[in-house]
Amino acid sequence: NWINRNADTGLMLGEKDCWGQGYAYETWYLLLEYAFDRLGLHKISAGATVDNVASATTLQKLGFQLEGTWRDLYFIDGKFCDVLMFGLLQQEFRRNDRNKL
């Protein structure tokens, strides 16, 4: 959204043997760096289903703040599931010392 200088984004690693190896963190970091430094965005939003603890943890390690829960947002495997919604502001990303590859 160029007018409001924000974006919604998501990430999916489909190969399970790639999970837990830091690829998500590195990918998110590079995406955020590009969004804030090159595109000049102010805020990035992302979500993780409530049962996806690894994704929620990765977002929080990057500095994302939990902003709320969207109830029954997705229909997966025959049931509705809630999604935790996170947001990260440009200045939060810049001051987060953990954001180093």
C-alpha positions as CSV (number, residue, x, y, z in Angstrom):
1,N,0.0,0.0,0.0
2,W,2.1,2.9,-1.3
3,I,-0.2,5.6,0.1
4,N,0.1,4.3,3.7
5,R,3.6,2.9,3.2
6,N,2.7,-0.6,4.5
7,A,2.5,-4.1,3.3
8,D,1.1,-7.5,4.3
9,T,3.4,-10.4,3.7
10,G,3.8,-14.1,4.3
11,L,6.3,-16.9,4.0
12,M,5.9,-20.6,3.5
13,L,8.7,-23.3,3.4
14,G,7.0,-26.3,1.8
15,E,9.9,-28.8,2.3
16,K,9.7,-30.1,5.8
17,D,13.4,-31.1,5.8
18,C,14.2,-27.4,5.5
19,W,12.2,-26.5,8.6
20,G,14.2,-25.5,11.7
21,Q,17.4,-24.6,9.9
22,G,17.1,-20.8,10.0
23,Y,15.9,-20.3,6.4
24,A,12.7,-18.6,7.5
25,Y,14.6,-16.1,9.7
26,E,17.1,-15.3,7.0
27,T,14.4,-14.9,4.4
28,W,12.2,-12.7,6.6
29,Y,15.3,-10.6,7.5
30,L,16.2,-10.0,3.8
31,L,12.6,-9.2,2.9
32,L,12.3,-6.7,5.8
33,E,15.6,-5.1,4.9
34,Y,14.4,-4.6,1.3
35,A,11.0,-3.4,2.3
36,F,12.3,-0.8,4.8
37,D,15.6,0.3,3.1
38,R,14.8,0.1,-0.6
39,L,11.0,0.5,-0.7
40,G,10.8,3.0,2.2
41,L,7.9,1.2,3.8
42,H,6.8,2.2,7.3
43,K,5.1,-1.0,8.5
44,I,5.0,-4.7,7.6
45,S,2.3,-7.0,8.8
46,A,2.4,-10.8,8.9
47,G,0.3,-13.7,10.3
48,A,0.8,-17.2,11.6
49,T,-1.8,-19.8,12.4
50,V,-2.2,-20.3,16.2
51,D,-0.7,-23.8,15.9
52,N,2.3,-22.6,14.0
53,V,4.5,-21.8,17.0
54,A,7.7,-21.8,15.0
55,S,6.5,-19.0,12.7
56,A,5.2,-16.9,15.5
57,T,8.5,-17.3,17.4
58,T,10.5,-16.3,14.3
59,L,8.4,-13.2,13.8
60,Q,8.9,-12.2,17.4
61,K,12.7,-12.8,17.2
62,L,12.7,-10.3,14.3
63,G,10.9,-7.8,16.4
64,F,7.3,-8.2,15.3
65,Q,4.7,-7.3,17.9
66,L,1.5,-9.3,18.4
67,E,-1.4,-7.0,17.4
68,G,-4.3,-9.4,17.6
69,T,-6.0,-12.5,16.5
70,W,-8.2,-12.9,13.5
71,R,-10.7,-15.6,14.4
72,D,-11.5,-18.4,12.0
73,L,-9.6,-16.8,9.2
74,Y,-8.5,-19.9,7.3
75,F,-10.2,-23.2,6.6
76,I,-7.4,-25.9,6.8
77,D,-7.8,-29.6,7.0
78,G,-11.5,-29.5,7.4
79,K,-11.7,-26.9,10.2
80,F,-11.4,-23.1,10.7
81,C,-8.3,-21.8,12.4
82,D,-7.4,-18.5,14.1
83,V,-4.4,-16.5,12.9
84,L,-2.1,-14.4,15.1
85,M,-1.5,-11.0,13.4
86,F,1.9,-9.3,13.9
87,G,3.2,-5.9,12.9
88,L,6.7,-4.4,12.7
89,L,7.4,-0.7,12.2
90,Q,10.5,0.5,10.4
91,Q,12.1,2.1,13.5
92,E,11.5,-1.1,15.5
93,F,13.4,-3.1,12.9
94,R,16.3,-0.7,12.9
95,R,16.8,-0.6,16.6
96,N,16.5,-4.4,17.1
97,D,20.0,-5.6,17.6
98,R,18.9,-9.2,17.1
99,N,18.3,-8.5,13.4
100,K,21.8,-9.4,12.3
101,L,22.5,-12.4,10.0
